[in-house]
Each structure stands twice: as structure tokens, then as C-alpha cells.
Amino acid sequence: MAEATAVTPEGRITPWCTGIWNDQQTAAWKRVVNFIESQGSVPALQLAHAGRKGSSQRPWLGSGTVEIENGGWQTVSPSDIAFDGYMAPRALPTSEVYGLIEDFLNAAKRAVSAGFKLLEIHAAHGYLIHQFLSPLSNKREDEFGGNLENRSRFLVEILKAIRGEFPEIPILIRFSATDYAEGGWDLDQTIEVASRCRELGADLFDISSGGLVGGVKIPTGPSYQAHFAEELKTSIGENDIVSAVGQITETQQANELVSSGKVDAVMLGRQLLRDPYWPLRAAHELGIEISWPNQYLRGKFPNDAG
């Protein structure tokens, strides 16, 4: 899955991030998709808008906002409340919110045209959809603010638009289960909105946490977010609906989460940066026969003297 792919230029996290808002990008992604499929994998794309956390500096060069004269832009959000250490965003008028719903739909159309076989709507980590969901960042008084139904309307309308256009393609939604802050987004609200999204055709919920506000204490550790996914699965009462993420690094750890039925899948991100061949190693450790790339067959059998 290609992560955090912006649906508009202003939706990028940094000026150097990927997007899918024009024909040139669609054509470029098609080359990537074709290669992924040629290697026997399924190409997926995460549709995102960074909102007030956009126009950011490269993380290895610092933090905060890139100035407009250096390639940055005026960010947007449900309300004009700044993220810690960033410039204040411009509050979106109602008409622009509806326009962004259309932008997500158009990006989904481009993604499918490029050949992606699965789409994920990024509603986590303090980015724009999460900014609408949380009462800490959404102080609106129109139909997109106030009670939970209104704060979740932006996400719901995006899902309805994409599902209406593509009735068959798998659609995932990534949630942050909690803001870890008093008065913010929490697991109960996540469960309620996920239940509504399930009714509207969402296939699986990718459960992470945090990212909306700084200065909070996050109790990290191995599988530290998995219990959120497990609780959502139990509350909705269905199988094949939740994926766990977050410090899942070992083969047996990942296997236990799925084989026990606590969650239906696990997703790896940073672990694959450290060890791109993790799936091959995990399959070997679990005694599962999978297809190896021809170039790596000599590494498949550890007792091979060659």
C-alpha cells in the first residue's frame, strides 16, 4: 500500500509528498502498479489530506511549517486552530468541504484508473478527516460540526461517494482510536462511526491511535494499539473487519494476534523499512509455503550449502 497519497496539492504532508490529483500522476502511478502486480502482489493506495498538518518540513530536517516562499502553502482545517508548532490553518467554508468530498472521489477514480485494487481512506493521525472527527480541532457550527453525526459527516460522505462509484472495490478506513486527550476523540466514538461506515460498505478498519495533538502520553510497547482493534471487532460483532498496527515486529507476535481471533489482520510499516524481506522470513519461520521471487530462491533454504 502506498501511504498518504494526497487528493489535492494542499493535501500533501510535505511539498515533496505524492499525490493523485492529475492525469500525469495517474500515468506515473500506473507504472508503479504494473510493477507491483508483475511481482505477484496486490497494489493498494491510501487516499489522504493532511489539513492543518500539511506544508510540513521533511522530518529529518526539522519540524513545523514550510514557508510559502519556500514551496509551502496556507493550510486548511475544520477550524482555524493550529497544530502544535505549525502555522494556523484557514477554516474551510462549507462549500469547500463539499468540494473536498468530490476531490476524494476524483482521486479514487484516478486510483482505480491507474490499476489500484484496494483503497484506504486515511481518517487517522491528526490529518484532515481526523480533524473533522475530533471535537478538539472541530469547532464548526454548520452541518460538519457539533455532535458526532455532524463531525463524522465529512468521512461518511467521502465513503458514500466512493462506494457509490465503485460497489465492488475493497475500501478500508484508517482510524486513530483515541486522541489520548480529555474531551477528544475516543474509542467509543470510533466504534460508533465505524459501525455506521460498516453499514455503508466499508470492508475493514485499520486501527491506529493519536496524532491530533501534541504533549500527550502514549503508552507505547509491542502491539500497544492492538487492543483498540480487538475492542472494535468485539463491539461490532463481525469477523474480517479489523487490522492491528503499531510495534508489531516479530513473526509469532503477529501470528498470535490473527490466529487467536483477536484481530483479522496485521499491517506492517516501519518494520518493513527495517526488514523489507520480513514476509519471506515470517513464512519460513511459520513453515508456510509461499512463492519467492526468482532472484531470492537461493535464500529460501537455510540448509542449502550453496
N, C-alpha and C positions, 0 to 999 in steps of 0.2 A: 504494500500500500504506500503510495506517495502521499506524504502527510501535508497538512496545512497548505493547500493549494488555493490561492485567493480567487474570489469570484469577481473582484474589481481591482483596479490598481491600488486604491486606498485600503483594500482589504489585506494587503501583504503585511507580514510582521516586520520585515526589513525591506529596504529598497532592492535587496538582492534576492528576494524570495520568488518562488514560482507562482504562476497564475494560469488561468484558463478562461480569459475574457475576450480573446480574439482568434481569428482564423489561423494566424501564424503559430500561436501557441497550440492550437488543436493539432495542426500538422506536426509540430515538434513532438508532442506527446504521443502521436500515433507511432512514431519511430520507436519510442521507448516501450510502448505497449506491444508492438510486434516482437521486440527482442524478448520481453518477459514471457510472452506466450511461446516463443521458439525454444525457451528453456524449460517448458513444461509447467509453468506457474500461472496463476490467475491474477491479472492486473486489477488493482483497486485504487480508488482515488478518494482523498478526504477533501471535501469542499469546506472552505473556511473564510472567515472575515475577522481580522484582528481587532477592529473597532479602536477603542482608546489605547490599546497596546500595540498599535501599528506604528509605522515610521520609526522603528527601533534601530538602535545600533547593533552591529554584529556582536554577539555575546562575548566573543573572545577579545573584542577591542574595547569593551566597556558596557555601559548600560544607559538608559534614557533615550530621549528623542533625537533623531537626526534632524537638523535644521532644514528648513525649506530650501535655503540657498545651497545646501549640500545634497539635495536629492530627496529630502523628506517631504511631508505634506501635513496639512491640517487634518487631524484625526476626527472621527465621529463616534458617537455613543448614544445610548438612550437619553442620557442627561449629561450636563457639562461638568461632570465630576472626574477629576484626573486620577489616573493610576499613580501609585507612589513613584515619585521621581520622574514622571513624564509630563509633557505639556497637557493643558486642559483640552479635552475634546470639544467639538461642536455638537450640541444636542440636535439630533435628527428630527426634522419636521415630519409629520405623519405621512405626507405624500412620498418622502424619500424612503421611509420604512417599507411602504408598499413597492417602491421601485427596487429595493434590495431583495425583496422576495422574488421578484422577476429576475434579478441578477443571479440568484442561486439557481433558479430553474434554467436559465440560459446556460449557466456553467455546467449543469447536469447534462443538458442536451449536447454540449460540446464534448463532455467526457465520454458519453455513450458513442458519439460520432467518432471519437478517437479510438474506441475499442475497449474502454474500461468495462469490466464485467460486474463491478460492485462499487457502490458509492457509500461514503460515510459523511454524515452531516456533523460538523465539529461544533458542539454546544458546550464545550468544557474550557477549562484552563484560563478563565477570565477573558476570553475573546468575545466577539460581539454578541452572539446568541446568548452566551452565559451572562453577559452584561444586562441583557433584557430580562433574563430569568431571575436574577438576584435583586432583592429589594435594597441592597446596599449600593447598587450602581444604577438602579432604575427608579427614578422619582417622577415619572411621567404621569400626566393626568388625562391622557387620551385612551383609546382602546388598547394600547400596548403597555399600559402601566397601571399600578394599583394592586388589585387582587391577583391571585395566582393564575386564574384563567386568562387575564389580560397580559400578564408578564410572560406567559408561555405562548401567547398568540403568534408571535414572530416565528418561533420554531414550528409550531403546528401548521401555520400557513405554508412555510417552506416545504415541510414534509408532504402536505396535501398536494401542493403543486407538482412536486417531483413524482410522487406516487401516481398522481392522475395522468402524467405524461408517460410514465414507464411502469405499467402494472406488474411486470414480471421481475425486474432487476432487483437483486437484494439491496436493501437500504439499512445501513447501520447508523446509530446515533451515539456520539461520544458525549457523556455527561461527566461533570465533576459532581460527585455525590454530596459534597459539602464545601462551604467556604471556610470552615474552621473558625467562624466568627459569629458572635452573638447577633441575632437579628438578620442573619444572611440566609443564603440558600442552604438547604439541608437534605438529609436522606428522605425524610417524609415527603417533601415536595418533589424530589427526584422520582420517587415511586409513583406519586400521583400523576405527574406529567408523562412518565414512561408508560404507565398504563393507558393513558389517552393516546399516546403515539402508537402503542401496540395495536389498539383498535383501528387506527388509521393506516396500518400497514407496515410499520417499522418491523424489521426482522430480528435485529439483535442490538443490545445495548452494551457499549464499550465503556466500562465504569472506571473512571479515574477520580481525582479529587483536587481541590484547591485551585490556586491561580488567580483568583479575583482580586484579592487584597494582600498586601504585604504585612509583615510584622505579626504573623500568626504562628502558632506552634503546631507543626505537622508531625504526628508520631510515626516516623518512618521506620522501616525494617523490612525483612523479607516478607513478601506477599501482603504488605501493610494495607493495601486497598481492597484485597480480595473479599473481605467480609462485607463490604458495601454491595458488591455484585451478588454475593450469596443472599443477602437480605432482600435485595430487589427481586431475585429469582423466586425466593420463598413467598414474598408478598404477592407477586403477580400469579404465582402458582402454575407456571408453564416451563417446559423444557426448551432447550435450544434458543435461549433469549439473552444470555448474558456472557460477557467476556471479562476476564480479570486482567489487570495490568499493574505494573509497579513492583520493581525489585524482584521479579520472577527470573531467576538466573540459572537454576540447576534443573537437570532433567527430571529427577524424582520429585522435586518440588512442583514443577509444572504438571507432571503426570498425576500426582496425588490430587491436585485441585480439580482436574477433569474427571479422573476415574472414580473419585468419591461422589461425584454428582453435585459438589458444592457450586461449581460453575460449569458452563458448557464449552468454554474455550479459553485459551490464554493468548495474549498478544505480547510480542517482544519488540522493543525498540532499541534502547541503549545497549542491551546485551548483544544485539546483532551488530552494533558498531564495534564492540569489543571482540566479537567472535562471529564473523559472517557465516561460518560453517556450523553453527550451533545445531540447526535441524538435522544435519547429517550425523553429527556426533550423538545427538539425543536418540535418533533412530537406532544407531548401533548399540548404545547402552541399553535400550529397551528391547533389543532383539527384533526390531520391526524392519521388514524388508521394504525398501523404497528404491526408487530409481535415482542413481547417482549420475551427475554429468560425466560424460565420457572422459574428459580431461582429468577427473579425480578418481577414476576407478582404482588406480594403483594404491590409493589411500584407504580403500574400503575395508580391506582385510588386514588387520594389525599383525597377523602372524605370517604375512607374506614376506619372505626373505628378500624379495626384490626391492 
